[in-house]
Amino acid sequence: MRTLAIAPHPDDETFGCGGTLARRAREGGDVHVVVVTAAAVVHPDGRPKCTLEERRAELAAACGILGASEHQILYEGLENALDTLPLRDLVTRLDRVLLRADYDEILFPGPSHHQDHRAVQAACFAALRIRPGRRPERRAAVYELPYGAWHPEPTSGSPWYVDISSTLSVKLAAIEAYASQRHSGTGPLSAEAVARLAAARGTECGADQAERLGLVRAIE
């Protein structure tokens, strides 16, 4: 099993589907992470939040914890500005990524209030089109972030639950690696919020903890 997670920024792969990625790696699968963009980030009031070097280091640490064998960043310097990039350029870059290897499972971001996430989701749907020269993945699904229903579009795909009872601790450890991004207390991007969401999704499907994805294509 070869799984690809496509993330708008470093940390989205962990908050969105880190438990699933850790489970795939633990089961002997080959996990790859492609981050679309990373950059130095500032707070809304202009105070520095983190450097690009910190973003790279956090991504490497988190991917190591999750068990990903490969990770890469496609664009540097466009964080929070992917809507300024022509969509064609992003689709072409993702086309090239998908031609490098045959993936059994591809996970990408679901609906979001964030402009970068919306651009990446649109580009992923375009890049995952059926076309000559690319073997279609067995499963394609979108992942959710702890912000829940705070997005303008309806959730894509049919509900698909992955039991992460055995890997939630790994996901939480990877979240700890993102010191510059995680929230304290009960903020949406806090370890507590992630654990509570996992428990809620587990209740929905009869597991202790789970991640809910939206299945958009499955080939048997």
Helices and strands as residue ranges (DSSP letters): E 2-7, H 12-26, E 30-38, E 41-42, E 48-50, H 52-66, E 70-76, G 82-84, H 87-100, E 105-109, H 115-127, E 139-143, E 158-163, H 168-177, H 191-205, E 210-218
